[in-house]
Every structure is written in structure tokens, then in C-alpha cells.
Amino acid sequence: MGSQEVSTVDWQGKHVTVAGLGVSGIPAARALHERGAVVTVVNDGEDERARVQAAELEALGITVRLGDGATLPPSTELVVTAPGWQPDKPLFLAAAEAGVDIWGDVELAWRLRGTNGRKAAPWLAVTGTNGKTTTVRMLASILEAAGLRTAAVGNIGVSLLDAVLGEQEYDVLAVELSSYQLHWAPSLRAHSAAVLNLAPDHLDWHGSMEAYAADKGRVYEGNTVACVYNAADPATEDLVREADVEEGCRAIGFTLGPPGPSQLGVVDGILVDRAFVANRQKQAQELAEVSDVNPPAPHNIANALAAAALARAFGVEPAAVRDGLRAFRPDAHRIEHVADIGEVAYVDDSKATNTHATEASLAAYDSIVWIAGGLAKGATFDELVTGAAKRLRGVVLMGADRALIREALTRHAPEVPVVDLDRTDTGAMSEAVEHAARLARPGDTVLLAPACASMDMFTNYNKRGEAFADAVRARAETSA
């Protein structure tokens, strides 16, 4: 299906099973029901929240089965799944055996775009192991600065279905896509797309690094204008080479160094474009200054270059790139400066829930007291510690799997002082900040970049970051 084509499916009387309630399942069930489909929602859980959601759907005439996400309802002609459901679930195995298609919420949104009488807006898509949300929000800010009607949607938390079926008409959408969502989106064809980076993540879901990378690479399939890749990460360029794209679609790289032809990069503190210029062999277009990127950490500059590449692929002028980057404000808990106390900076990067994100975070500062630990999710830390060892003033460890990081520090940074907090209650964060403050010297950065998930101690990474910020502010008040 080409990028400009709109799918026509006769939904009337079609038996569709929606797998999972929540932010994607409920809009999918409603949209399908409104189009005349016979919808059955299946859901693993049956807690109070699920019961309330089920009652609301049942009031519309939608069948809901709580506590049974394994059985394929009779007469099912299509399954639409929430992105987190693993491919080896019995429901999906049964669907495959019966020859029933399985779509994700992204696939459904792609098929339904343009069916409400409104123009189907092109998609500029972003995926990667880390940096997706920031890049998509930067991209939306740039598109807005260009005067375009746009929204940041997808895995970012704003339903794609709501975006394509709502009252608002868009010129273009900035779409964040996870590997889960791409796995279930076989016909998606973006205007242009970027894979920011690739590192081991969610391997329990995908089964292997190869399968994970292949699902990420789906974002390039059928691109019409540009496949944006990370020149520092050859695996992303490999995915471009393997993609089946529209005639004339170009490979566009981004780099933190001076760009070659068909690349965006950095020269003397300036973000420059040698891809979307008349003579890319000899010309370069200034887009913005590094200081226009907030914060100007190396991996965030890479995010900005990827966003700029997608915007330029869509025809956005250089001034809008600069203005959009200047207007952008990062989300909380992403390299967020909390306070300076006694010439020591305190930075919250609780969103760094894996080693790849933490590696980028640690690379942003010269002398660090690192607060780390939590649920490792099967990760190993030797490579991370080896790369960061020279930057570490000290380390404070907390959380269930902190021993794995401590062992890596013993092997690769034995001279770095380590405080091991043998507690996993939420109050441990205050003690961690106190220990970090004692280890820090003027000019240092106390950095919360856990390299682990938060659920052993906190509801999510946001709560963990809030606990860190609260502890830092409390210390600032007592130090004032």
C-alpha cells in the first residue's frame, strides 16, 4: 500500500477481537464498534480499573471478557492487539493457526486514517532504543515553528487513533513508534522515518537481538522521501540498506562530527545540513547552534539532528528548525537539572532505565557521582562501567540488582569509592543523595542515571525521579 493510499475495509458485521484494555485497546474497540464491527475485547486482568472500563464498553454493546486473554473467540476474523502483548501468547498462536490477521493499534490507525472525510496526514516516524520521545517532541516543535498543523503522537502517550479520527485536521504527524508497535504494523508506510540507535532491549519480548532490530527496521519500509540513520551506529544504516523503499527515497545520516554529503552534523558549534541543499557536495546550510538545543548533551544534539533531518525531508525551512529547537522544553526526568548546591550540580535522568541510555547520560559530564541501580532486566554492566570509569568520582548503589553494578565496578573501576545501600524502600533515595553529596567535590555532577528499571522500589521512573528531586531540594533548603 503506497503512502498516499487510504485503506478501504468494510467493517460492517466484521468480527474483531481486541486484545487488551487501556490506552490503545479502548479507542480501538470504540472505533471499530462505531464502524459496525462486532467487537469482543479480551483482557488478562480483571482488577477494579478493568471492571470499570469493561462496564463502559459493555454499555455501548461491546462484549468484554476479563481474565481471559488466551482464548480466541469463535468467528474472529481479525485480532487488534495492544502493543505490549507478546507474540507467543496462545491467543496469537491460535489466530495464526486459523489464518486470522493480527494488527496492532498503529496498523489500525494507519488503515483508518482518511476514512472520516478528512485528509490523511503524512507520518514522520521515529524509533530507536533511546531518545524517541525527545526526538518526536523536538520534531513537533520544529513543525509547529514552520506553521504546520501537527501533533506528537504514538508511543508518546497520545493515541494515534484519536489523532487520525478526531476533529482536528493535521498537515503532518510526528509519530513515536516502539518495536512492539512496529511488530504489528505490516502495512505502515511513512513519508520519512528515523532509527536513532540500536542496543539490546526488550529481548524477552522479541526473542533475539536480530528480531528486535528487524522490527525496528520495519519503520523504513515504503518510505517515500528519507530514511534517517545514525552514522555512529552502523546497525541503523544496515536497516536502511535492507529496507524496500519507494523509488527516489534517500538515505540521510546524522553525525556529531562534520557531515559528509547527504548528512546532517556539527561544525564549530553549528548544526548544519548537507543533505537537503542544492549542491550537497559543496554546500552546507546552517540550521541552528548547539546552544539552541536544550540540554546540549551529546546524545540530545543527536536527537536534534534526527528531528531536523525529518523536518527538512518534509520541506521545513532552516529558520523553523532553529526556532523549534529553541522553543522545545524536555520532559521531566530526562537529564533535568534540579539544583546547584555548593558548586555541585544535581541532575535527574531517571528515564535512563537501560545501559544504553545511561551510557549517553554519563558521557554528558566530566566528573560524576553516579546514583544507580534497580531492576536490571537481564542487563550486564561491564561495558558501561569500563566506558565511564574515568568520569566517576564515586558511585551510590541502590535497588534489587545493585550487586551486578557493584561487581562490574570492582572489575573495571576498583579505585572508585562505592556506597552500597542495602535497602529498597522509597526512603533510600534521600540517603543516596546524602551519600552522593559527601562524595562530590565542587565542579562535580551528582547524576541519577540508574541503568535499571524502577519497579523494585517505585511505581515508575517518574516517581523515582521525583523522589530524587525532592531529596535534592530538601538538601538545598538545609544548605541555604
C-alpha positions in Angstrom: 0.0 0.0 0.0 1.6 3.3 -1.0 2.0 6.2 1.4 -0.9 8.3 -0.1 -3.4 5.5 -0.4 -6.2 5.1 2.1 -7.4 1.7 3.1 -11.0 0.7 2.5 -12.2 -2.1 4.8 -15.8 -3.0 5.1 -16.2 -3.2 8.8 -19.9 -3.8 8.9 -20.5 -7.1 10.7 -16.8 -8.0 10.8 -16.0 -10.0 13.9 -12.9 -8.3 15.5 -11.2 -9.3 18.7 -9.4 -6.5 20.6 -6.6 -7.8 22.9 -6.2 -5.7 25.9 -7.9 -2.7 27.5 -6.0 0.5 28.2 -4.8 3.5 26.2 -4.8 1.6 22.9 -7.5 -1.1 23.3 -10.3 1.1 24.4 -10.1 3.6 21.5 -9.7 0.6 19.1 -12.8 -1.1 20.4 -14.8 2.1 20.2 -13.6 3.0 16.7 -14.4 -0.5 15.4 -17.8 -0.6 17.0 -18.7 2.8 15.6 -17.9 1.4 12.1 -20.3 -1.5 12.5 -17.8 -4.3 13.6 -18.9 -6.9 16.0 -16.2 -6.3 18.8 -15.1 -8.6 21.6 -12.5 -7.3 24.0 -10.3 -9.9 25.9 -8.1 -8.8 28.8 -5.8 -10.8 31.0 -6.5 -8.8 34.2 -9.8 -8.2 36.0 -9.0 -5.6 38.6 -11.3 -2.8 39.6 -10.0 -0.4 36.9 -10.6 -3.1 34.2 -14.1 -3.7 35.5 -14.9 0.0 35.2 -13.5 0.1 31.7 -15.4 -3.1 30.8 -18.7 -1.7 32.0 -18.3 1.5 29.9 -17.7 -0.6 26.8 -20.5 -3.1 27.5 -22.9 -0.1 27.8 -22.1 0.6 24.1 -22.9 -3.0 23.2 -19.3 -4.3 23.1 -18.6 -7.7 24.6 -15.8 -7.8 27.2 -14.1 -10.9 28.6 -12.0 -10.2 31.7 -9.4 -12.6 32.9 -9.2 -14.5 29.6 -6.7 -13.2 27.2 -5.7 -16.6 25.9 -8.7 -17.9 24.1 -9.6 -16.8 20.5 -13.3 -16.1 20.4 -15.3 -18.1 17.8 -15.9 -16.4 14.4 -12.9 -14.0 14.9 -11.9 -12.5 11.5 -9.2 -10.1 12.8 -7.3 -9.5 16.0 -6.3 -6.0 17.1 -3.8 -6.1 19.9 -2.3 -3.7 22.4 1.4 -3.3 21.7 2.7 -4.9 24.9 1.2 -8.4 24.4 3.9 -10.8 23.5 3.8 -12.6 20.1 3.9 -16.1 21.7 0.6 -15.7 23.6 -1.8 -18.6 23.0 -4.4 -16.1 21.5 -2.0 -15.1 18.8 -0.8 -18.7 18.1 -4.5 -19.7 17.7 -5.1 -16.7 15.4 -2.1 -17.7 13.2 -3.3 -21.3 13.1 -6.7 -20.1 12.0 -5.3 -17.8 9.4 -6.5 -14.7 11.2 -4.6 -11.4 10.7 -3.2 -9.7 13.8 -2.9 -5.9 13.7 -1.6 -3.5 16.4 -3.1 -0.1 17.2 -0.7 1.6 14.9 -1.7 -0.7 12.0 -5.4 0.1 12.7 -4.7 3.8 12.9 -2.9 3.6 9.6 -5.8 1.7 7.9 -8.4 4.1 9.3 -6.6 7.4 8.5 -8.6 9.4 6.0 -11.8 7.5 6.5 -13.5 10.2 8.4 -13.7 12.6 5.5 -10.5 14.4 6.5 -7.2 14.4 4.6 -4.9 11.6 5.6 -1.8 13.4 7.1 1.6 12.0 6.2 3.6 10.4 9.1 7.2 11.3 10.1 8.1 8.3 12.2 10.8 7.9 14.9 12.0 4.7 16.6 15.2 3.5 18.3 16.2 2.1 21.7 16.6 5.6 23.3 15.7 9.2 22.6 12.4 8.5 20.7 10.1 10.7 22.8 12.5 13.6 22.9 13.2 13.5 19.2 9.4 13.3 18.4 8.7 16.3 20.6 11.6 18.2 19.1 10.2 17.4 15.6 6.7 18.5 16.5 8.2 21.8 17.9 10.0 22.4 14.6 7.0 21.6 12.5 4.9 24.0 14.6 7.5 26.7 14.2 7.1 26.2 10.4 3.4 27.0 10.8 2.2 23.4 10.2 -0.7 21.8 12.0 0.9 18.8 13.8 1.0 16.7 17.0 3.4 14.4 18.7 1.6 11.0 18.8 2.0 7.2 19.1 4.1 5.6 21.8 4.5 9.0 23.4 1.1 8.5 25.1 -1.2 10.3 22.7 -3.4 7.8 20.8 -2.7 7.6 17.1 -6.4 6.5 16.6 -7.5 9.7 18.4 -5.2 11.7 16.1 -6.4 10.2 12.8 -10.1 10.0 13.7 -10.5 13.2 15.7 -12.0 16.6 14.7 -8.6 18.2 14.3 -7.1 18.1 10.8 -3.3 17.9 10.6 -0.8 18.7 7.9 1.7 16.1 9.2 2.1 13.9 12.3 5.3 13.3 14.4 4.9 9.7 15.3 6.9 7.8 18.0 6.9 4.0 17.4 8.1 1.3 19.7 9.5 -2.1 18.5 6.3 -3.6 19.8 4.1 -1.4 17.7 6.2 -1.9 14.6 6.0 -5.7 15.0 2.2 -5.5 14.5 2.2 -2.8 11.7 2.8 -4.6 8.4 1.4 -2.1 6.0 2.7 1.2 7.6 4.4 3.4 5.0 5.8 6.6 6.4 6.7 9.7 4.5 10.1 9.6 6.2 11.5 7.8 9.2 14.4 7.6 11.6 16.0 4.8 13.6 18.0 6.7 16.3 20.1 3.9 17.7 20.0 0.2 18.4 21.0 -1.6 21.6 19.8 -4.7 23.3 16.4 -4.1 24.9 13.1 -5.9 25.3 14.8 -9.1 24.2 12.5 -11.2 26.4 9.6 -9.9 24.1 11.3 -10.2 20.7 13.3 -13.4 21.4 16.6 -12.1 20.0 18.6 -9.0 19.1 18.1 -9.9 15.4 14.3 -10.0 15.8 14.3 -6.7 17.8 16.4 -5.0 15.1 14.2 -6.4 12.3 11.1 -4.9 14.0 12.8 -1.5 14.4 13.7 -1.7 10.7 10.1 -2.0 9.7 9.8 1.8 10.1 11.8 2.3 6.9 9.5 0.0 4.8 7.9 2.0 2.0 9.4 5.4 3.0 8.9 7.9 0.2 11.4 10.7 0.9 14.1 9.9 3.5 15.4 7.1 5.7 17.3 8.8 8.5 20.0 6.8 10.2 22.7 7.3 12.9 26.2 7.4 11.3 27.7 6.5 14.6 25.6 3.3 14.8 26.2 1.2 11.7 23.3 -1.2 12.6 20.9 1.6 11.8 22.4 2.1 8.3 22.2 -1.6 7.7 18.5 -1.4 8.3 18.2 1.3 5.6 20.1 -1.0 3.2 17.7 -3.8 3.9 14.5 -1.8 3.5 12.2 -1.8 0.5 11.6 1.9 -0.1 9.8 4.0 -2.8 11.8 5.0 -5.8 13.8 8.1 -5.1 13.8 7.7 -1.3 17.2 8.8 0.1 19.4 7.6 3.0 20.2 10.6 5.2 22.7 10.2 8.1 23.3 12.3 11.2 26.6 12.7 13.0 28.0 14.7 15.9 31.0 15.4 13.7 31.3 17.4 10.4 28.7 15.9 8.0 29.5 14.4 4.6 27.2 14.7 1.6 23.6 13.5 2.4 24.3 14.0 6.2 23.5 16.5 8.9 26.2 17.2 11.5 28.0 19.7 13.6 30.7 22.2 12.6 32.2 24.7 15.1 29.1 24.6 17.3 26.7 24.9 14.4 24.1 22.2 13.3 24.5 22.0 9.6 22.7 20.3 6.7 24.5 18.8 3.7 21.5 16.7 2.7 18.7 19.0 1.7 20.7 21.6 -0.2 21.1 22.2 -3.9 24.7 21.1 -4.1 25.4 18.7 -1.2 28.9 18.0 -2.5 30.0 21.6 -1.9 27.2 23.4 0.1 26.1 23.2 3.8 23.1 25.0 5.3 23.3 26.3 8.8 20.3 25.2 10.8 20.9 26.2 14.5 23.6 26.5 17.1 24.4 23.7 19.6 23.4 26.2 22.3 19.8 26.2 20.8 19.5 22.5 21.9 18.2 22.0 25.5 20.1 20.4 27.1 23.2 20.4 24.8 24.3 17.0 25.9 25.9 14.9 23.0 23.0 12.4 22.7 20.5 15.2 22.8 22.3 17.0 20.0 22.0 13.7 18.0 18.2 13.8 18.8 18.0 17.3 17.5 19.8 16.4 14.3 17.5 13.5 13.6 14.4 15.7 14.2 15.9 18.3 11.9 16.6 15.7 9.2 12.9 14.6 9.3 11.7 18.1 9.2 13.9 19.1 6.3 12.7 16.0 4.5 9.3 17.4 4.8 10.4 20.7 3.3 10.8 22.8 6.5 13.0 25.9 6.2 16.2 26.3 8.3 14.8 29.1 10.4 12.0 26.9 11.7 14.5 24.3 12.8 16.3 26.9 14.9 13.1 28.4 16.3 11.6 24.9 17.0 14.7 23.8 18.9 14.8 27.0 20.9 11.1 26.6 21.9 11.5 22.9 22.9 11.5 22.0 26.6 12.5 18.5 27.5 10.2 16.2 29.5 10.8 15.7 33.2 13.4 13.2 34.3 15.4 13.4 31.1 18.7 15.0 32.0 16.8 17.5 34.1 18.9 19.9 36.1 17.4 20.0 39.6 19.7 22.3 41.6 23.2 23.5 42.2 24.3 23.1 45.8 27.8 24.2 46.9 29.1 24.3 43.3 27.8 20.7 42.7 25.1 20.2 40.0 22.3 17.7 40.7 20.8 16.1 37.6 17.8 13.8 37.3 17.9 11.3 34.4 15.6 8.7 35.9 14.4 7.9 32.4 17.8 6.2 31.8 16.3 2.8 32.5 18.8 0.8 30.5 22.6 0.8 29.9 22.4 2.4 26.5 20.6 5.5 27.8 22.8 5.7 30.9 26.0 5.5 28.7 24.8 8.6 26.9 23.9 10.3 30.1 27.3 9.6 31.7 29.0 10.9 28.6 27.5 14.3 29.1 29.5 15.2 32.2 33.2 15.2 33.1 33.2 14.3 36.8 30.3 12.4 38.2 28.9 11.0 41.4 26.6 8.3 39.9 23.4 7.1 41.6 22.4 3.8 40.0 20.6 0.5 40.5 17.1 -1.0 40.3 15.8 -3.9 38.2 18.5 -4.9 35.7 16.1 -6.7 33.2 18.9 -9.1 32.3 21.4 -6.4 31.5 25.1 -6.6 32.1 27.2 -3.5 33.1 30.8 -4.3 32.3 30.9 -2.2 29.1 29.0 0.7 30.7 31.4 0.9 33.7 34.5 0.5 31.5 33.5 3.4 29.3 32.6 5.7 32.3 35.3 4.7 34.8 37.5 7.8 34.2 34.5 10.1 34.8 33.4 8.6 38.1 34.2 10.5 41.4 32.1 8.0 43.3 29.0 5.7 43.0 26.0 5.2 45.2 24.1 2.0 44.5 20.5 1.1 45.5 17.8 -1.3 44.4 17.3 -5.0 43.9 20.1 -5.7 41.3 22.7 -3.3 42.6 25.2 -6.1 43.1 25.5 -6.6 39.4 26.7 -3.0 39.0 28.9 -3.3 42.1 30.6 -6.4 40.6 31.3 -4.5 37.3 32.8 -1.6 39.3 35.0 -4.0 41.2 36.3 -5.4 38.0 36.7 -2.3 35.9 36.9 0.7 38.3 38.3 -0.7 41.6 39.6 2.7 42.7 36.2 4.4 42.6 34.6 4.7 46.0 31.2 2.9 46.2 28.4 3.3 48.7 26.1 0.2 48.7 22.7 1.0 50.2 21.2 -2.3 51.4 17.6 -1.1 51.3 14.9 -1.0 48.7 12.3 1.2 50.3 11.5 4.6 48.7 13.2 6.5 51.6 16.5 5.1 50.4 16.7 7.9 47.8 17.2 10.6 50.5 20.1 8.6 51.9 21.5 8.1 48.5 21.5 11.8 47.8 23.2 12.4 51.2 26.0 9.9 50.4 26.4 11.4 46.9 26.7 14.9 48.3 29.6 13.7 50.7 31.4 12.2 47.8 31.0 15.2 45.4 33.6 18.0 45.0 33.0 21.5 43.5 32.5 21.2 39.8 31.1 17.6 40.0 27.7 16.5 38.9 25.5 14.2 41.0 23.7 12.2 38.4 20.7 9.9 38.9 21.0 7.6 35.8 20.0 4.2 37.2 20.6 2.0 34.1 17.8 -0.1 35.6 14.0 -0.2 35.7 12.4 1.3 38.8 9.6 -1.1 39.8 11.5 -2.8 42.6 11.2 0.4 44.6 9.0 2.9 42.8 5.8 2.8 40.7 7.7 4.1 37.7 10.7 6.1 36.7 8.8 9.4 37.2 8.2 8.6 40.9 11.9 7.7 41.2 12.9 11.0 39.6 10.5 12.9 41.8 12.0 11.2 44.9 15.5 12.3 43.8 14.4 15.9 43.1 12.6 16.1 46.5 15.7 14.9 48.3 17.9 17.3 46.4 15.6 20.3 47.1 15.3 19.3 50.8 19.1 19.3 51.0 19.2 22.7 49.2 16.9 24.2 51.8 19.1 22.9 54.7 22.2 24.1 53.0 20.9 27.6 52.3 
